[in-house]
Amino acid sequence: MSLNDLMYPLFVMSGENRKEEIVSMPGIFRLSIDLMLKEMEEAMKLGLGAFILFPAVSEELKDSHATYSYSPENFYLKALAEAKSHFPEAVIATDVAMDPYSSDGHDGLVEDGEILNDKSLPILSNMALAQAEAGADIIGPSDMMDGRVEYIREELDDAGYESVSIMSYTAKYASAFYGPFRDALESAPKFGDKKTYQMNPANKREAIIEAEMDESEGADILMVKPALAYMDVIHTLREESNLPIAAYNVSGEYAMVKAAAEKGWIDGDQVSEEILLGLKRAGADIILTYFAKEMAVRLSYRA
């Protein structure tokens, strides 16, 4: 495992000189764009070169159709543009889903209490296109709507963004490990849960079907999320596909290590490193992890 395997998630919010620690994710912050750029600069000096940005959107900017997600005034799109302008050599990935911008807190469009798959696709496509226009290198549809990879790929290609990659959240499970992330974005569903469009944790075979579909629709990278409890799925997709496999070492996995380390029950540094090594061994080519910067610091000391 090396730093080239890691992608560092960052949470972006509006304003200037703002930094808010996420209580359930010690050491991880919501950052305004200016401080996000400083964090990226520090990380790149340590050897990290890939980032994925997530928007922390205030409630008054949300609506049922997530229209702020592709508004020219969206601070997230400005963050993508600033990141690419300041660090053209960095790989900048995005998140495509309605939940950060939706007043319902779901990844797709809600009407009469139902998630409407097909009506969500144009919204997600508008979002993806706006992110590509802002300078993103990799679009990350995390919504799990059926057919969205093909829909987004066609829209990007038609607009001249053939070189923008799609990292599909191929096997995104309906997991209990996402709690701290939803705290970070204040994006929990306002009703129900996400089990109608995220995958059953007991179902491994569906991951193979989803991977075949995403690959045929034009995905460039296949992701498994969460990572730690799904190493078998990571390994299976690595065996079944020639595409790069990404694994998202999610917020709950990070929070568990931090909480146990704070209690003195484990050595947090050694455990986090062991987890990342295990994900690499399972077959992950890319690991999205909140431990990325800590890992970079530790490796710099060893150099």
MIDOSE-1310 file (N, C-alpha, C; in nm, 2 decimals, decimal comma, always signed):
residues 303
msln	+0,08/-0,12/+0,00/+0,00/+0,00/+0,00/+0,09/+0,13/+0,00; +0,05/+0,23/-0,08/+0,12/+0,35/-0,08/+0,02/+0,47/-0,08; +0,07/+0,59/-0,07/-0,02/+0,71/-0,07/-0,09/+0,72/-0,20; -0,04/+0,66/-0,31/-0,11/+0,67/-0,44/-0,24/+0,59/-0,44
dlmy	-0,25/+0,50/-0,34/-0,38/+0,42/-0,33/-0,49/+0,50/-0,26; -0,46/+0,61/-0,20/-0,55/+0,68/-0,11/-0,62/+0,80/-0,17; -0,75/+0,82/-0,14/-0,82/+0,94/-0,18/-0,88/+1,00/-0,05; -0,86/+1,13/-0,03/-0,89/+1,20/+0,09/-1,02/+1,27/+0,08
plfv	-1,12/+1,23/+0,16/-1,25/+1,30/+0,16/-1,24/+1,43/+0,24; -1,30/+1,54/+0,18/-1,31/+1,67/+0,25/-1,45/+1,72/+0,24; -1,50/+1,78/+0,36/-1,63/+1,83/+0,36/-1,62/+1,99/+0,35; -1,70/+2,04/+0,25/-1,69/+2,18/+0,22/-1,82/+2,25/+0,26
msge	-1,81/+2,37/+0,31/-1,93/+2,45/+0,34/-1,91/+2,60/+0,29; -2,01/+2,67/+0,30/-2,01/+2,81/+0,25/-1,94/+2,90/+0,35; -1,91/+3,02/+0,30/-1,84/+3,12/+0,39/-1,69/+3,13/+0,37; -1,63/+3,21/+0,46/-1,49/+3,22/+0,46/-1,43/+3,20/+0,60
nrke	-1,31/+3,14/+0,61/-1,24/+3,12/+0,74/-1,33/+3,05/+0,84; -1,40/+2,95/+0,79/-1,49/+2,87/+0,88/-1,44/+2,73/+0,89; -1,44/+2,68/+1,01/-1,39/+2,54/+1,04/-1,47/+2,48/+1,15; -1,54/+2,38/+1,13/-1,63/+2,32/+1,23/-1,59/+2,17/+1,24
eivs	-1,55/+2,13/+1,36/-1,52/+1,98/+1,38/-1,65/+1,90/+1,38; -1,65/+1,79/+1,32/-1,76/+1,70/+1,32/-1,75/+1,61/+1,45; -1,84/+1,63/+1,54/-1,82/+1,57/+1,67/-1,80/+1,42/+1,66; -1,88/+1,35/+1,58/-1,87/+1,20/+1,57/-1,75/+1,16/+1,48
mpgi	-1,67/+1,25/+1,43/-1,55/+1,22/+1,35/-1,44/+1,30/+1,40; -1,38/+1,27/+1,51/-1,27/+1,35/+1,57/-1,16/+1,37/+1,47; -1,12/+1,50/+1,45/-1,01/+1,53/+1,36/-1,05/+1,56/+1,22; -1,18/+1,55/+1,19/-1,24/+1,58/+1,06/-1,33/+1,70/+1,07
frls	-1,32/+1,79/+0,97/-1,38/+1,92/+0,98/-1,47/+1,95/+0,86; -1,57/+2,03/+0,88/-1,63/+2,11/+0,77/-1,55/+2,23/+0,74; -1,51/+2,26/+0,62/-1,42/+2,37/+0,59/-1,48/+2,46/+0,48; -1,46/+2,59/+0,50/-1,50/+2,68/+0,39/-1,39/+2,67/+0,29
idlm	-1,42/+2,72/+0,17/-1,33/+2,69/+0,05/-1,19/+2,74/+0,08; -1,17/+2,85/+0,14/-1,03/+2,90/+0,16/-0,95/+2,80/+0,25; -1,02/+2,75/+0,36/-0,95/+2,65/+0,44/-0,94/+2,52/+0,38; -1,03/+2,48/+0,30/-1,02/+2,36/+0,22/-0,90/+2,36/+0,13
lkem	-0,87/+2,47/+0,07/-0,75/+2,48/-0,01/-0,62/+2,47/+0,07; -0,62/+2,52/+0,19/-0,51/+2,51/+0,28/-0,49/+2,36/+0,32; -0,60/+2,29/+0,34/-0,59/+2,15/+0,38/-0,54/+2,07/+0,26; -0,59/+2,10/+0,15/-0,54/+2,03/+0,03/-0,39/+2,05/+0,01
eeam	-0,35/+2,18/+0,02/-0,20/+2,21/+0,01/-0,12/+2,13/+0,11; -0,16/+2,12/+0,23/-0,09/+2,05/+0,33/-0,08/+1,90/+0,30; -0,20/+1,85/+0,25/-0,20/+1,71/+0,22/-0,11/+1,67/+0,10; -0,11/+1,76/+0,00/-0,03/+1,74/-0,12/+0,12/+1,75/-0,09
klgl	+0,16/+1,83/+0,00/+0,30/+1,84/+0,05/+0,34/+1,71/+0,11; +0,24/+1,64/+0,17/+0,27/+1,51/+0,24/+0,27/+1,39/+0,14; +0,23/+1,42/+0,02/+0,23/+1,32/-0,09/+0,09/+1,27/-0,13; -0,02/+1,32/-0,08/-0,15/+1,28/-0,13/-0,18/+1,36/-0,25
gafi	-0,25/+1,30/-0,34/-0,28/+1,37/-0,47/-0,42/+1,35/-0,52; -0,51/+1,28/-0,44/-0,65/+1,26/-0,49/-0,74/+1,29/-0,37; -0,85/+1,37/-0,41/-0,94/+1,42/-0,31/-1,09/+1,40/-0,36; -1,18/+1,37/-0,27/-1,32/+1,37/-0,30/-1,39/+1,47/-0,21
lfpa	-1,47/+1,56/-0,27/-1,53/+1,67/-0,20/-1,68/+1,64/-0,18; -1,73/+1,68/-0,06/-1,87/+1,66/-0,02/-1,92/+1,79/+0,03; -2,04/+1,83/-0,01/-2,10/+1,96/+0,03/-2,18/+1,95/+0,16; -2,16/+2,04/+0,25/-2,24/+2,06/+0,37/-2,33/+2,18/+0,35
vsee	-2,46/+2,15/+0,31/-2,55/+2,25/+0,26/-2,65/+2,29/+0,37; -2,67/+2,42/+0,39/-2,76/+2,47/+0,49/-2,90/+2,44/+0,45; -2,99/+2,43/+0,55/-3,13/+2,38/+0,52/-3,21/+2,47/+0,43; -3,18/+2,60/+0,44/-3,26/+2,69/+0,36/-3,23/+2,68/+0,21
lkds	-3,12/+2,62/+0,17/-3,08/+2,60/+0,03/-3,14/+2,47/-0,03; -3,21/+2,39/+0,05/-3,26/+2,26/+0,01/-3,40/+2,27/-0,04; -3,43/+2,19/-0,14/-3,57/+2,18/-0,18/-3,60/+2,04/-0,23; -3,72/+2,00/-0,27/-3,75/+1,87/-0,30/-3,68/+1,82/-0,43
haty	-3,64/+1,91/-0,52/-3,58/+1,87/-0,65/-3,43/+1,90/-0,65; -3,37/+1,94/-0,53/-3,23/+1,96/-0,52/-3,17/+2,05/-0,63; -3,25/+2,16/-0,65/-3,21/+2,25/-0,76/-3,08/+2,33/-0,73; -3,05/+2,35/-0,60/-2,92/+2,42/-0,57/-2,80/+2,34/-0,62
sysp	-2,82/+2,21/-0,64/-2,70/+2,12/-0,67/-2,64/+2,16/-0,80; -2,72/+2,22/-0,89/-2,66/+2,26/-1,02/-2,68/+2,41/-1,05; -2,70/+2,48/-0,94/-2,71/+2,63/-0,95/-2,57/+2,69/-0,97; -2,56/+2,79/-1,05/-2,43/+2,86/-1,07/-2,38/+2,92/-0,94
enfy	-2,47/+2,94/-0,84/-2,43/+3,00/-0,72/-2,39/+2,90/-0,61; -2,39/+2,77/-0,65/-2,36/+2,67/-0,55/-2,21/+2,67/-0,51; -2,19/+2,69/-0,38/-2,05/+2,70/-0,33/-1,97/+2,57/-0,36; -2,04/+2,46/-0,37/-1,97/+2,33/-0,39/-1,90/+2,34/-0,53
lkal	-1,98/+2,39/-0,63/-1,92/+2,40/-0,76/-1,81/+2,50/-0,77; -1,82/+2,60/-0,69/-1,71/+2,70/-0,68/-1,59/+2,63/-0,61; -1,61/+2,55/-0,51/-1,50/+2,47/-0,44/-1,43/+2,38/-0,54; -1,51/+2,31/-0,63/-1,44/+2,23/-0,73/-1,36/+2,31/-0,82
aeak	-1,41/+2,42/-0,87/-1,33/+2,51/-0,96/-1,21/+2,56/-0,89; -1,22/+2,60/-0,77/-1,10/+2,66/-0,70/-1,00/+2,55/-0,68; -1,04/+2,43/-0,64/-0,95/+2,32/-0,62/-0,87/+2,29/-0,74; -0,94/+2,28/-0,86/-0,87/+2,25/-0,98/-0,78/+2,36/-1,03
shfp	-0,83/+2,49/-1,00/-0,75/+2,60/-1,04/-0,62/+2,61/-0,96; -0,63/+2,59/-0,83/-0,51/+2,60/-0,75/-0,42/+2,47/-0,76; -0,48/+2,36/-0,78/-0,40/+2,23/-0,78/-0,44/+2,15/-0,91; -0,40/+2,20/-1,03/-0,43/+2,13/-1,15/-0,38/+1,99/-1,16
eavi	-0,27/+1,96/-1,08/-0,22/+1,82/-1,08/-0,29/+1,73/-1,00; -0,38/+1,78/-0,91/-0,46/+1,69/-0,82/-0,57/+1,63/-0,89; -0,61/+1,51/-0,84/-0,73/+1,44/-0,89/-0,85/+1,48/-0,80; -0,95/+1,54/-0,86/-1,06/+1,59/-0,79/-1,19/+1,51/-0,82
atdv	-1,24/+1,44/-0,72/-1,36/+1,36/-0,74/-1,48/+1,43/-0,67; -1,60/+1,39/-0,71/-1,72/+1,46/-0,66/-1,82/+1,35/-0,61; -1,93/+1,40/-0,55/-2,04/+1,32/-0,51/-2,16/+1,37/-0,59; -2,23/+1,27/-0,65/-2,36/+1,30/-0,72/-2,47/+1,22/-0,65
amdp	-2,55/+1,29/-0,58/-2,67/+1,24/-0,51/-2,76/+1,35/-0,47; -2,88/+1,33/-0,45/-2,97/+1,44/-0,41/-2,97/+1,47/-0,26; -2,93/+1,37/-0,18/-2,95/+1,39/-0,04/-2,89/+1,51/+0,03; -2,77/+1,56/-0,01/-2,72/+1,68/+0,05/-2,80/+1,81/+0,02
yssd	-2,87/+1,80/-0,09/-2,95/+1,92/-0,13/-3,10/+1,90/-0,12; -3,14/+1,78/-0,08/-3,29/+1,75/-0,08/-3,35/+1,78/+0,05; -3,46/+1,85/+0,05/-3,54/+1,87/+0,17/-3,59/+1,74/+0,23; -3,60/+1,64/+0,15/-3,64/+1,51/+0,20/-3,53/+1,42/+0,25
ghdg	-3,40/+1,45/+0,22/-3,29/+1,38/+0,27/-3,27/+1,25/+0,20; -3,33/+1,23/+0,09/-3,31/+1,10/+0,01/-3,22/+1,13/-0,11; -3,17/+1,02/-0,16/-3,08/+1,03/-0,28/-3,15/+1,05/-0,41; -3,28/+1,02/-0,41/-3,36/+1,04/-0,53/-3,48/+1,13/-0,51
lved	-3,55/+1,16/-0,61/-3,67/+1,24/-0,60/-3,78/+1,17/-0,53; -3,85/+1,24/-0,44/-3,96/+1,19/-0,36/-4,09/+1,25/-0,40; -4,18/+1,17/-0,43/-4,32/+1,21/-0,45/-4,42/+1,12/-0,38; -4,50/+1,18/-0,30/-4,60/+1,10/-0,22/-4,54/+0,99/-0,15
geil	-4,42/+1,02/-0,09/-4,35/+0,92/+0,00/-4,28/+0,81/-0,08; -4,27/+0,82/-0,21/-4,20/+0,72/-0,29/-4,08/+0,78/-0,36; -3,97/+0,70/-0,37/-3,85/+0,74/-0,44/-3,87/+0,70/-0,59; -3,87/+0,80/-0,67/-3,89/+0,78/-0,81/-3,76/+0,77/-0,89
ndks	-3,72/+0,65/-0,93/-3,60/+0,63/-0,99/-3,58/+0,71/-1,12; -3,67/+0,69/-1,22/-3,65/+0,75/-1,35/-3,65/+0,90/-1,35; -3,74/+0,96/-1,26/-3,75/+1,10/-1,26/-3,63/+1,16/-1,19; -3,55/+1,08/-1,12/-3,43/+1,13/-1,05/-3,32/+1,15/-1,15
lpil	-3,32/+1,07/-1,26/-3,20/+1,07/-1,35/-3,17/+1,20/-1,41; -3,26/+1,28/-1,46/-3,23/+1,41/-1,52/-3,17/+1,51/-1,41; -3,21/+1,50/-1,29/-3,16/+1,58/-1,18/-3,02/+1,55/-1,15; -2,99/+1,42/-1,14/-2,85/+1,37/-1,12/-2,76/+1,40/-1,23
snma	-2,81/+1,40/-1,36/-2,74/+1,43/-1,47/-2,70/+1,58/-1,48; -2,80/+1,66/-1,44/-2,77/+1,81/-1,43/-2,66/+1,83/-1,33; -2,67/+1,77/-1,22/-2,56/+1,78/-1,12/-2,43/+1,74/-1,17; -2,42/+1,62/-1,23/-2,29/+1,57/-1,28/-2,23/+1,66/-1,39
laqa	-2,32/+1,71/-1,48/-2,27/+1,80/-1,58/-2,22/+1,93/-1,52; -2,28/+1,99/-1,42/-2,24/+2,11/-1,36/-2,10/+2,09/-1,29; -2,08/+1,97/-1,23/-1,96/+1,94/-1,17/-1,84/+1,92/-1,27; -1,87/+1,86/-1,38/-1,77/+1,85/-1,49/-1,73/+1,98/-1,54
eaga	-1,83/+2,07/-1,56/-1,80/+2,21/-1,61/-1,72/+2,28/-1,51; -1,73/+2,25/-1,38/-1,65/+2,32/-1,27/-1,51/+2,27/-1,27; -1,48/+2,15/-1,34/-1,34/+2,11/-1,34/-1,32/+1,97/-1,28; -1,42/+1,90/-1,24/-1,40/+1,77/-1,17/-1,34/+1,67/-1,27
diig	-1,25/+1,59/-1,22/-1,19/+1,48/-1,30/-1,27/+1,35/-1,29; -1,33/+1,33/-1,18/-1,41/+1,20/-1,16/-1,55/+1,24/-1,10; -1,65/+1,19/-1,16/-1,79/+1,21/-1,11/-1,82/+1,08/-1,03; -1,88/+1,10/-0,91/-1,91/+0,99/-0,82/-2,06/+0,97/-0,79
psdm	-2,14/+0,91/-0,88/-2,28/+0,89/-0,85/-2,30/+0,79/-0,73; -2,34/+0,84/-0,62/-2,36/+0,76/-0,50/-2,50/+0,73/-0,47; -2,59/+0,77/-0,56/-2,74/+0,77/-0,53/-2,80/+0,63/-0,54; -2,74/+0,54/-0,62/-2,79/+0,40/-0,64/-2,92/+0,39/-0,72
mdgr	-2,95/+0,50/-0,80/-3,07/+0,49/-0,89/-3,03/+0,40/-1,01; -3,12/+0,31/-1,05/-3,09/+0,23/-1,16/-3,07/+0,31/-1,29; -2,97/+0,28/-1,37/-2,95/+0,34/-1,50/-2,88/+0,47/-1,50; -2,84/+0,52/-1,38/-2,79/+0,66/-1,37/-2,65/+0,67/-1,44
veyi	-2,57/+0,56/-1,44/-2,44/+0,56/-1,50/-2,45/+0,59/-1,65; -2,54/+0,51/-1,71/-2,56/+0,53/-1,86/-2,61/+0,67/-1,89; -2,71/+0,72/-1,81/-2,77/+0,85/-1,83/-2,66/+0,96/-1,82; -2,58/+0,95/-1,71/-2,48/+1,05/-1,69/-2,37/+1,04/-1,79
reel	-2,33/+0,92/-1,83/-2,22/+0,91/-1,93/-2,26/+0,97/-2,06; -2,39/+0,95/-2,11/-2,43/+1,00/-2,23/-2,44/+1,16/-2,23; -2,48/+1,21/-2,11/-2,49/+1,36/-2,10/-2,35/+1,42/-2,10; -2,26/+1,36/-2,03/-2,12/+1,41/-2,03/-2,06/+1,40/-2,17
ddag	-2,08/+1,29/-2,23/-2,02/+1,28/-2,37/-2,08/+1,38/-2,46; -2,21/+1,39/-2,46/-2,28/+1,49/-2,55/-2,23/+1,63/-2,53; -2,19/+1,66/-2,40/-2,14/+1,80/-2,37/-1,99/+1,81/-2,39; -1,92/+1,71/-2,44/-1,78/+1,72/-2,46/-1,69/+1,68/-2,35
yesv	-1,75/+1,61/-2,25/-1,67/+1,57/-2,13/-1,64/+1,42/-2,13; -1,60/+1,37/-2,25/-1,57/+1,23/-2,26/-1,45/+1,19/-2,17; -1,36/+1,28/-2,13/-1,25/+1,24/-2,05/-1,28/+1,24/-1,90; -1,39/+1,29/-1,86/-1,43/+1,29/-1,72/-1,48/+1,15/-1,69
sims	-1,42/+1,09/-1,58/-1,44/+0,96/-1,55/-1,56/+0,95/-1,45; -1,62/+0,83/-1,45/-1,73/+0,80/-1,36/-1,69/+0,69/-1,26; -1,69/+0,72/-1,13/-1,66/+0,63/-1,03/-1,80/+0,59/-0,96; -1,85/+0,48/-1,01/-1,98/+0,44/-0,97/-1,98/+0,38/-0,83
ytak	-2,07/+0,42/-0,74/-2,10/+0,35/-0,62/-2,17/+0,23/-0,65; -2,10/+0,12/-0,69/-2,16/+0,00/-0,75/-2,23/-0,08/-0,64; -2,16/-0,11/-0,54/-2,21/-0,19/-0,43/-2,22/-0,11/-0,30; -2,32/-0,03/-0,29/-2,34/+0,06/-0,18/-2,45/+0,00/-0,09
yasa	-2,41/-0,05/+0,02/-2,50/-0,12/+0,11/-2,58/-0,03/+0,20; -2,70/-0,08/+0,24/-2,78/+0,00/+0,34/-2,72/-0,04/+0,47; -2,63/+0,04/+0,51/-2,54/+0,01/+0,63/-2,56/+0,10/+0,75; -2,53/+0,05/+0,86/-2,54/+0,13/+0,99/-2,41/+0,21/+1,01
fygp	-2,31/+0,19/+0,92/-2,18/+0,26/+0,94/-2,18/+0,40/+0,89; -2,30/+0,45/+0,83/-2,30/+0,59/+0,77/-2,33/+0,70/+0,87; -2,36/+0,67/+0,99/-2,42/+0,77/+1,08/-2,33/+0,90/+1,09; -2,20/+0,89/+1,12/-2,13/+1,01/+1,13/-2,12/+1,10/+1,00
frda	-2,12/+1,03/+0,89/-2,13/+1,10/+0,76/-2,25/+1,19/+0,75; -2,36/+1,13/+0,79/-2,49/+1,20/+0,78/-2,49/+1,32/+0,89; -2,42/+1,30/+1,00/-2,40/+1,41/+1,09/-2,32/+1,52/+1,02; -2,22/+1,49/+0,95/-2,13/+1,58/+0,88/-2,21/+1,67/+0,78
lesa	-2,30/+1,61/+0,71/-2,37/+1,68/+0,60/-2,51/+1,72/+0,64; -2,55/+1,67/+0,76/-2,69/+1,69/+0,81/-2,79/+1,65/+0,70; -2,77/+1,53/+0,65/-2,84/+1,48/+0,53/-2,92/+1,35/+0,56; -2,95/+1,32/+0,69/-3,03/+1,20/+0,72/-3,17/+1,21/+0,66
pkfg	-3,23/+1,10/+0,61/-3,36/+1,10/+0,56/-3,46/+1,16/+0,66; -3,56/+1,24/+0,60/-3,66/+1,30/+0,69/-3,77/+1,20/+0,72; -3,77/+1,09/+0,65/-3,87/+0,98/+0,67/-3,81/+0,85/+0,62; -3,85/+0,74/+0,68/-3,81/+0,61/+0,63/-3,66/+0,59/+0,63
dkkt	-3,61/+0,50/+0,54/-3,47/+0,47/+0,53/-3,43/+0,46/+0,38; -3,31/+0,41/+0,35/-3,26/+0,40/+0,21/-3,26/+0,26/+0,16; -3,33/+0,17/+0,23/-3,32/+0,03/+0,19/-3,38/-0,01/+0,06; -3,47/+0,08/+0,01/-3,53/+0,05/-0,12/-3,44/+0,07/-0,24
yqmn	-3,33/+0,15/-0,22/-3,24/+0,17/-0,33/-3,09/+0,14/-0,29; -3,06/+0,12/-0,17/-2,93/+0,07/-0,13/-2,94/-0,08/-0,11; -2,82/-0,15/-0,11/-2,82/-0,30/-0,12/-2,84/-0,36/+0,02; -2,89/-0,48/+0,02/-2,91/-0,56/+0,14/-2,77/-0,61/+0,18
pank	-2,73/-0,58/+0,31/-2,59/-0,63/+0,35/-2,57/-0,78/+0,34; -2,68/-0,86/+0,33/-2,67/-1,00/+0,32/-2,65/-1,05/+0,18; -2,66/-0,96/+0,08/-2,66/-1,00/-0,06/-2,53/-0,97/-0,12; -2,45/-1,07/-0,15/-2,33/-1,05/-0,22/-2,34/-1,07/-0,37
reai	-2,43/-1,15/-0,42/-2,45/-1,18/-0,56/-2,49/-1,06/-0,63; -2,58/-0,97/-0,57/-2,63/-0,85/-0,64/-2,51/-0,76/-0,67; -2,40/-0,76/-0,59/-2,29/-0,68/-0,62/-2,23/-0,71/-0,76; -2,23/-0,84/-0,80/-2,17/-0,88/-0,93/-2,27/-0,83/-1,04
ieae	-2,40/-0,84/-1,02/-2,49/-0,80/-1,12/-2,48/-0,65/-1,14; -2,47/-0,57/-1,03/-2,46/-0,43/-1,03/-2,33/-0,39/-1,10; -2,22/-0,46/-1,07/-2,09/-0,43/-1,14/-2,10/-0,45/-1,29; -2,16/-0,56/-1,33/-2,18/-0,59/-1,47/-2,26/-0,48/-1,54
mdes	-2,37/-0,43/-1,48/-2,45/-0,33/-1,53/-2,37/-0,20/-1,54; -2,31/-0,16/-1,43/-2,23/-0,03/-1,43/-2,12/-0,03/-1,54; -2,05/-0,14/-1,55/-1,95/-0,15/-1,65/-2,00/-0,14/-1,79; -2,11/-0,20/-1,82/-2,17/-0,20/-1,95/-2,23/-0,06/-1,98
egad	-2,27/+0,02/-1,87/-2,32/+0,15/-1,89/-2,21/+0,26/-1,90; -2,09/+0,22/-1,88/-1,98/+0,32/-1,90/-1,90/+0,36/-1,78; -1,92/+0,29/-1,67/-1,84/+0,33/-1,55/-1,69/+0,30/-1,57; -1,61/+0,39/-1,51/-1,46/+0,37/-1,52/-1,40/+0,31/-1,40
ilmv	-1,47/+0,32/-1,28/-1,43/+0,27/-1,16/-1,55/+0,22/-1,08; -1,53/+0,10/-1,02/-1,64/+0,04/-0,94/-1,61/+0,05/-0,79; -1,71/+0,10/-0,71/-1,68/+0,12/-0,57/-1,77/+0,03/-0,48; -1,71/-0,02/-0,37/-1,78/-0,09/-0,27/-1,78/+0,00/-0,14
kpal	-1,90/+0,01/-0,08/-1,91/+0,10/+0,03/-2,02/+0,03/+0,12; -1,99/+0,02/+0,25/-1,87/+0,04/+0,33/-1,76/-0,06/+0,28; -1,64/-0,05/+0,35/-1,53/-0,13/+0,31/-1,50/-0,25/+0,41; -1,49/-0,22/+0,54/-1,43/-0,31/+0,63/-1,52/-0,44/+0,65
aymd	-1,65/-0,43/+0,65/-1,73/-0,55/+0,66/-1,76/-0,61/+0,53; -1,70/-0,56/+0,42/-1,74/-0,60/+0,29/-1,61/-0,63/+0,20; -1,51/-0,68/+0,27/-1,38/-0,72/+0,20/-1,41/-0,83/+0,10; -1,50/-0,92/+0,14/-1,53/-1,03/+0,04/-1,59/-0,97/-0,09
viht	-1,67/-0,87/-0,08/-1,73/-0,81/-0,20/-1,62/-0,74/-0,28; -1,53/-0,67/-0,21/-1,42/-0,60/-0,28/-1,34/-0,71/-0,36; -1,31/-0,82/-0,29/-1,23/-0,93/-0,35/-1,31/-0,99/-0,47; -1,44/-1,01/-0,46/-1,52/-1,07/-0,56/-1,52/-0,98/-0,69
lree	-1,54/-0,85/-0,67/-1,54/-0,76/-0,78/-1,40/-0,75/-0,84; -1,30/-0,75/-0,76/-1,16/-0,75/-0,82/-1,14/-0,87/-0,91; -1,20/-0,99/-0,87/-1,19/-1,11/-0,95/-1,27/-1,11/-1,08; -1,39/-1,04/-1,07/-1,49/-1,04/-1,17/-1,47/-0,93/-1,28
snlp	-1,40/-0,82/-1,24/-1,39/-0,71/-1,33/-1,25/-0,67/-1,36; -1,22/-0,61/-1,47/-1,09/-0,55/-1,50/-1,08/-0,40/-1,47; -1,20/-0,35/-1,43/-1,19/-0,20/-1,39/-1,13/-0,18/-1,26; -1,08/-0,07/-1,23/-1,03/-0,04/-1,10/-1,14/-0,05/-0,99
iaay	-1,10/-0,10/-0,88/-1,20/-0,12/-0,77/-1,17/-0,02/-0,66; -1,26/+0,06/-0,62/-1,25/+0,16/-0,51/-1,32/+0,10/-0,38; -1,27/+0,13/-0,27/-1,33/+0,09/-0,14/-1,34/+0,21/-0,05; -1,46/+0,24/+0,00/-1,48/+0,36/+0,09/-1,48/+0,31/+0,23
nvsg	-1,37/+0,35/+0,30/-1,35/+0,32/+0,44/-1,43/+0,43/+0,51; -1,55/+0,40/+0,55/-1,65/+0,51/+0,57/-1,64/+0,56/+0,72; -1,73/+0,66/+0,74/-1,72/+0,74/+0,86/-1,74/+0,66/+0,99; -1,83/+0,56/+0,99/-1,85/+0,48/+1,11/-1,73/+0,39/+1,14
eyam	-1,66/+0,35/+1,03/-1,54/+0,27/+1,05/-1,43/+0,35/+1,11; -1,42/+0,48/+1,06/-1,32/+0,57/+1,12/-1,36/+0,61/+1,26; -1,49/+0,63/+1,29/-1,53/+0,68/+1,43/-1,50/+0,57/+1,53; -1,52/+0,44/+1,49/-1,50/+0,33/+1,59/-1,36/+0,32/+1,63
vkaa	-1,27/+0,34/+1,53/-1,12/+0,33/+1,57/-1,09/+0,45/+1,66; -1,14/+0,57/+1,62/-1,10/+0,69/+1,70/-1,16/+0,68/+1,85; -1,28/+0,63/+1,86/-1,34/+0,61/+1,99/-1,27/+0,51/+2,08; -1,23/+0,40/+2,02/-1,16/+0,30/+2,10/-1,02/+0,34/+2,13
aekg	-0,96/+0,41/+2,04/-0,82/+0,47/+2,07/-0,83/+0,57/+2,18; -0,93/+0,65/+2,18/-0,94/+0,75/+2,28/-0,96/+0,69/+2,42; -1,02/+0,57/+2,42/-1,04/+0,50/+2,55/-0,91/+0,43/+2,59; -0,82/+0,42/+2,50/-0,69/+0,35/+2,53/-0,71/+0,20/+2,51
widg	-0,81/+0,15/+2,44/-0,84/+0,01/+2,42/-0,76/-0,05/+2,30; -0,72/+0,04/+2,21/-0,64/-0,01/+2,09/-0,54/+0,10/+2,06; -0,44/+0,06/+1,98/-0,35/+0,16/+1,92/-0,41/+0,20/+1,79; -0,46/+0,32/+1,79/-0,54/+0,37/+1,67/-0,46/+0,38/+1,55
dqvs	-0,33/+0,42/+1,55/-0,24/+0,43/+1,44/-0,22/+0,29/+1,37; -0,19/+0,19/+1,46/-0,17/+0,06/+1,41/-0,29/-0,01/+1,35; -0,41/+0,02/+1,42/-0,53/-0,04/+1,37/-0,57/+0,02/+1,24; -0,56/+0,15/+1,22/-0,60/+0,21/+1,10/-0,51/+0,17/+0,98
eeil	-0,38/+0,15/+1,01/-0,29/+0,11/+0,91/-0,32/-0,04/+0,87; -0,36/-0,12/+0,97/-0,39/-0,26/+0,94/-0,52/-0,27/+0,85; -0,62/-0,18/+0,88/-0,74/-0,18/+0,81/-0,71/-0,14/+0,66; -0,63/-0,04/+0,64/-0,60/+0,00/+0,50/-0,52/-0,11/+0,43
lglk	-0,43/-0,17/+0,50/-0,36/-0,28/+0,44/-0,45/-0,39/+0,40; -0,55/-0,42/+0,49/-0,64/-0,53/+0,46/-0,73/-0,50/+0,34; -0,77/-0,37/+0,32/-0,85/-0,33/+0,21/-0,77/-0,35/+0,08; -0,64/-0,31/+0,08/-0,55/-0,32/-0,03/-0,54/-0,47/-0,07
raga	-0,52/-0,55/+0,04/-0,50/-0,70/+0,02/-0,62/-0,76/-0,04; -0,74/-0,71/-0,01/-0,87/-0,76/-0,06/-0,88/-0,73/-0,20; -0,81/-0,63/-0,25/-0,82/-0,60/-0,40/-0,85/-0,46/-0,43; -0,86/-0,37/-0,34/-0,89/-0,23/-0,36/-0,77/-0,16/-0,43
diil	-0,80/-0,10/-0,54/-0,70/-0,01/-0,61/-0,70/+0,13/-0,56; -0,82/+0,17/-0,51/-0,83/+0,31/-0,46/-0,91/+0,29/-0,32; -0,85/+0,36/-0,22/-0,92/+0,36/-0,09/-0,95/+0,50/-0,05; -1,08/+0,52/-0,04/-1,13/+0,65/+0,01/-1,13/+0,64/+0,17
tyfa	-1,05/+0,73/+0,23/-1,04/+0,71/+0,38/-1,01/+0,84/+0,45; -1,07/+0,86/+0,56/-1,05/+0,98/+0,65/-0,91/+0,96/+0,72; -0,85/+0,85/+0,71/-0,72/+0,83/+0,77/-0,61/+0,87/+0,67; -0,64/+0,92/+0,56/-0,54/+0,95/+0,45/-0,43/+1,04/+0,50
kema	-0,47/+1,16/+0,56/-0,37/+1,25/+0,60/-0,28/+1,20/+0,71; -0,35/+1,13/+0,81/-0,27/+1,08/+0,92/-0,17/+0,97/+0,86; -0,21/+0,90/+0,77/-0,12/+0,80/+0,71/-0,01/+0,86/+0,64; -0,04/+0,97/+0,57/+0,07/+1,05/+0,50/+0,17/+1,10/+0,60
vrls	+0,12/+1,15/+0,71/+0,21/+1,21/+0,81/+0,30/+1,10/+0,87; +0,24/+0,98/+0,90/+0,32/+0,87/+0,95/+0,43/+0,82/+0,85; +0,39/+0,82/+0,73/+0,49/+0,77/+0,63/+0,60/+0,87/+0,60; +0,57/+1,00/+0,62/+0,67/+1,10/+0,61/+0,77/+1,09/+0,72
yra	+0,73/+1,05/+0,84/+0,82/+1,03/+0,95/+0,91/+0,91/+0,93; +0,86/+0,82/+0,85/+0,94/+0,70/+0,83/+1,04/+0,72/+0,72; +1,02/+0,81/+0,63/+1,10/+0,83/+0,51/+1,25/+0,87/+0,56
